[in-house]
Amino acid sequence: MTDNRQSNRPYIVCHMMSSVDGRIDCAMTEQIGDTEAYYNALDELKCDANLSGRVTMQMHTALPGTFRLPTLRR
């Protein structure tokens, strides 16, 4: 990969994991044995930012259960 930071040009790296049939299914990713290889490769890319979808973020960062907004009293 060319280091575009030297030329000050932005670039996008699309690093994805999907099933063989092309569907992105989070239930499928739970069955994959070596997900560390995916995250190690992502770390080696040394990108300045990372964009993940709602389901991926929920899997990795959310507290268990469903968030319920408290009812406000007037």
PyRosetta script that sets phi, psi and omega in degrees:
from pyrosetta import init, pose_from_sequence

init()
pose = pose_from_sequence("MTDNRQSNRPYIVCHMMSSVDGRIDCAMTEQIGDTEAYYNALDELKCDANLSGRVTMQMHTALPGTFRLPTLRR")
pose.set_psi(1, 133.0)
pose.set_omega(1, 178.3)
pose.set_phi(2, -75.3)
pose.set_psi(2, 139.4)
pose.set_omega(2, 179.1)
pose.set_phi(3, -83.3)
pose.set_psi(3, 96.1)
pose.set_omega(3, -178.5)
pose.set_phi(4, -74.6)
pose.set_psi(4, -9.9)
pose.set_omega(4, 179.5)
pose.set_phi(5, -64.7)
pose.set_psi(5, -28.0)
pose.set_omega(5, 179.1)
pose.set_phi(6, -68.1)
pose.set_psi(6, -32.4)
pose.set_omega(6, -178.6)
pose.set_phi(7, -93.4)
pose.set_psi(7, 2.3)
pose.set_omega(7, 179.1)
pose.set_phi(8, 60.3)
pose.set_psi(8, 24.2)
pose.set_omega(8, 177.0)
pose.set_phi(9, -99.7)
pose.set_psi(9, 132.7)
pose.set_omega(9, 178.5)
pose.set_phi(10, -70.8)
pose.set_psi(10, 154.0)
pose.set_omega(10, 175.8)
pose.set_phi(11, -147.6)
pose.set_psi(11, 158.8)
pose.set_omega(11, -179.4)
pose.set_phi(12, -122.9)
pose.set_psi(12, 132.2)
pose.set_omega(12, 174.4)
pose.set_phi(13, -109.2)
pose.set_psi(13, 123.3)
pose.set_omega(13, 178.5)
pose.set_phi(14, -103.9)
pose.set_psi(14, 100.0)
pose.set_omega(14, -177.2)
pose.set_phi(15, -109.8)
pose.set_psi(15, 104.6)
pose.set_omega(15, -173.0)
pose.set_phi(16, -128.5)
pose.set_psi(16, 158.0)
pose.set_omega(16, 172.7)
pose.set_phi(17, -124.6)
pose.set_psi(17, 128.9)
pose.set_omega(17, 177.7)
pose.set_phi(18, -142.0)
pose.set_psi(18, 171.0)
pose.set_omega(18, 179.4)
pose.set_phi(19, -76.5)
pose.set_psi(19, 168.3)
pose.set_omega(19, -179.0)
pose.set_phi(20, -61.7)
pose.set_psi(20, -34.6)
pose.set_omega(20, -179.6)
pose.set_phi(21, -83.1)
pose.set_psi(21, 3.6)
pose.set_omega(21, 173.4)
pose.set_phi(22, 91.0)
pose.set_psi(22, -6.7)
pose.set_omega(22, 178.9)
pose.set_phi(23, -79.3)
pose.set_psi(23, 144.6)
pose.set_omega(23, 174.4)
pose.set_phi(24, -100.9)
pose.set_psi(24, 107.5)
pose.set_omega(24, -173.7)
pose.set_phi(25, -131.8)
pose.set_psi(25, 113.6)
pose.set_omega(25, -175.8)
pose.set_phi(26, -64.4)
pose.set_psi(26, -28.7)
pose.set_omega(26, 175.5)
pose.set_phi(27, -63.0)
pose.set_psi(27, -33.5)
pose.set_omega(27, 178.3)
pose.set_phi(28, -67.3)
pose.set_psi(28, -40.1)
pose.set_omega(28, -176.4)
pose.set_phi(29, -66.4)
pose.set_psi(29, -25.6)
pose.set_omega(29, 177.2)
pose.set_phi(30, -67.0)
pose.set_psi(30, -21.5)
pose.set_omega(30, -177.9)
pose.set_phi(31, -89.8)
pose.set_psi(31, -8.7)
pose.set_omega(31, -179.6)
pose.set_phi(32, -77.5)
pose.set_psi(32, 130.5)
pose.set_omega(32, -175.0)
pose.set_phi(33, -73.3)
pose.set_psi(33, -45.7)
pose.set_omega(33, -171.6)
pose.set_phi(34, -110.3)
pose.set_psi(34, 73.9)
pose.set_omega(34, 176.8)
pose.set_phi(35, -79.3)
pose.set_psi(35, -15.1)
pose.set_omega(35, 178.0)
pose.set_phi(36, -60.6)
pose.set_psi(36, -33.9)
pose.set_omega(36, 178.9)
pose.set_phi(37, -61.4)
pose.set_psi(37, -39.1)
pose.set_omega(37, 178.7)
pose.set_phi(38, -62.1)
pose.set_psi(38, -49.6)
pose.set_omega(38, -177.1)
pose.set_phi(39, -72.3)
pose.set_psi(39, -32.1)
pose.set_omega(39, 174.9)
pose.set_phi(40, -64.1)
pose.set_psi(40, -42.5)
pose.set_omega(40, 177.8)
pose.set_phi(41, -63.5)
pose.set_psi(41, -40.0)
pose.set_omega(41, 178.3)
pose.set_phi(42, -62.3)
pose.set_psi(42, -41.6)
pose.set_omega(42, 177.7)
pose.set_phi(43, -63.6)
pose.set_psi(43, -38.2)
pose.set_omega(43, -178.9)
pose.set_phi(44, -67.8)
pose.set_psi(44, -23.7)
pose.set_omega(44, 178.6)
pose.set_phi(45, -70.1)
pose.set_psi(45, -22.6)
pose.set_omega(45, 176.8)
pose.set_phi(46, 51.6)
pose.set_psi(46, 49.1)
pose.set_omega(46, 178.3)
pose.set_phi(47, -76.9)
pose.set_psi(47, 152.3)
pose.set_omega(47, -179.7)
pose.set_phi(48, -75.2)
pose.set_psi(48, -23.5)
pose.set_omega(48, -177.7)
pose.set_phi(49, -145.7)
pose.set_psi(49, 163.2)
pose.set_omega(49, -179.8)
pose.set_phi(50, -139.1)
pose.set_psi(50, 131.8)
pose.set_omega(50, 179.5)
pose.set_phi(51, -117.3)
pose.set_psi(51, 123.4)
pose.set_omega(51, 178.6)
pose.set_phi(52, -126.5)
pose.set_psi(52, 155.1)
pose.set_omega(52, 178.2)
pose.set_phi(53, -79.0)
pose.set_psi(53, 173.2)
pose.set_omega(53, -177.5)
pose.set_phi(54, -59.9)
pose.set_psi(54, -44.3)
pose.set_omega(54, -176.3)
pose.set_phi(55, -67.4)
pose.set_psi(55, -42.1)
pose.set_omega(55, 178.3)
pose.set_phi(56, -62.6)
pose.set_psi(56, -45.5)
pose.set_omega(56, 178.9)
pose.set_phi(57, -63.1)
pose.set_psi(57, -39.6)
pose.set_omega(57, 178.9)
pose.set_phi(58, -63.8)
pose.set_psi(58, -40.2)
pose.set_omega(58, -179.8)
pose.set_phi(59, -63.9)
pose.set_psi(59, -36.8)
pose.set_omega(59, -171.7)
pose.set_phi(60, -98.8)
pose.set_psi(60, -20.9)
pose.set_omega(60, -171.9)
pose.set_phi(61, -128.2)
pose.set_psi(61, -18.2)
pose.set_omega(61, -173.9)
pose.set_phi(62, -80.3)
pose.set_psi(62, 152.7)
pose.set_omega(62, 173.1)
pose.set_phi(63, -72.4)
pose.set_psi(63, 155.7)
pose.set_omega(63, 179.0)
pose.set_phi(64, -64.5)
pose.set_psi(64, 153.2)
pose.set_omega(64, 179.1)
pose.set_phi(65, 93.3)
pose.set_psi(65, -178.6)
pose.set_omega(65, -179.4)
pose.set_phi(66, -106.7)
pose.set_psi(66, 131.2)
pose.set_omega(66, 178.9)
pose.set_phi(67, -73.9)
pose.set_psi(67, 130.7)
pose.set_omega(67, 175.8)
pose.set_phi(68, -120.7)
pose.set_psi(68, 123.1)
pose.set_omega(68, 178.3)
pose.set_phi(69, -71.2)
pose.set_psi(69, 127.8)
pose.set_omega(69, -179.0)
pose.set_phi(70, -64.0)
pose.set_psi(70, 145.2)
pose.set_omega(70, 177.7)
pose.set_phi(71, -75.3)
pose.set_psi(71, 129.9)
pose.set_omega(71, -179.9)
pose.set_phi(72, -86.8)
pose.set_psi(72, 135.0)
pose.set_omega(72, 177.4)
pose.set_phi(73, -97.8)
pose.set_psi(73, 143.0)
pose.set_omega(73, 178.5)
pose.set_phi(74, -105.1)
pose.dump_pdb("model.pdb")
